[in-house]
Amino acid sequence: MKYRKAKCDLCGKILKENEKIVAILSAVITKRDTPRGKMRIRLSPNSITSRANRVYCLKCLDLNHYIRDQQD
């Protein structure tokens, strides 16, 4: 298995262990057997290395700039 480099794909910053990141994953499996119709995402332990298309540090990709608040 080929591992990803532990760096942000935008700025190149080396990511530290336990650092929060934003990852764009492909081929994610959903599960809808939770109460009230909520969706759960199933990920394997090696999802970041095997499925991640892009990995960003929180400074480079702040999701608040891209996802509107549900109250809007």
C-alpha positions as CSV (number, residue, x, y, z in Angstrom):
1,M,0.0,0.0,0.0
2,K,1.3,3.4,-0.9
3,Y,1.1,6.0,1.9
4,R,0.3,9.7,1.3
5,K,2.8,12.3,2.3
6,A,1.7,14.0,5.5
7,K,1.5,17.5,4.0
8,C,-1.2,19.9,2.9
9,D,-1.8,19.7,-0.8
10,L,-2.1,23.5,-1.1
11,C,0.6,25.1,1.0
12,G,2.8,22.0,1.5
13,K,2.8,22.4,5.3
14,I,3.9,19.2,7.1
15,L,0.9,17.9,9.1
16,K,1.4,16.9,12.7
17,E,-0.1,13.8,14.4
18,N,-3.6,14.4,15.6
19,E,-3.9,17.7,13.7
20,K,-7.4,18.4,12.3
21,I,-7.5,18.5,8.5
22,V,-10.0,18.6,5.7
23,A,-9.9,15.5,3.4
24,I,-11.7,15.0,0.1
25,L,-12.5,11.3,-0.2
26,S,-13.8,9.4,-3.1
27,A,-15.9,6.2,-3.1
28,V,-17.3,6.6,0.5
29,I,-20.0,4.2,1.5
30,T,-23.1,5.6,3.4
31,K,-25.3,3.8,5.9
32,R,-28.8,5.0,6.7
33,D,-29.9,2.7,9.5
34,T,-29.6,5.4,12.2
35,P,-32.5,6.9,14.0
36,R,-34.4,9.9,12.4
37,G,-33.0,9.2,8.9
38,K,-29.5,10.5,9.7
39,M,-26.6,9.3,7.5
40,R,-23.5,7.7,8.7
41,I,-20.3,7.5,6.6
42,R,-18.3,4.3,6.7
43,L,-14.6,4.6,6.4
44,S,-11.8,2.0,6.6
45,P,-8.8,2.6,8.8
46,N,-6.6,3.4,5.8
47,S,-9.2,5.7,4.1
48,I,-6.8,8.7,4.0
49,T,-4.0,6.7,2.3
50,S,-6.2,4.8,-0.1
51,R,-9.1,7.1,-1.0
52,A,-8.1,10.7,-0.3
53,N,-8.0,12.8,-3.4
54,R,-6.8,15.9,-1.5
55,V,-5.8,16.8,2.1
56,Y,-5.7,20.4,3.3
57,C,-4.7,22.0,6.6
58,L,-7.5,24.0,8.3
59,K,-5.7,27.3,7.5
60,C,-5.8,26.6,3.7
61,L,-9.4,25.2,3.4
62,D,-11.8,26.8,5.8
63,L,-15.2,25.1,5.0
64,N,-17.1,28.1,6.3
65,H,-16.1,29.9,3.1
66,Y,-17.7,27.2,1.0
67,I,-20.6,25.7,2.9
68,R,-23.5,28.0,3.8
69,D,-25.0,27.8,7.2
70,Q,-28.3,25.9,7.4
71,Q,-30.0,29.0,8.8
72,D,-29.3,31.0,5.6
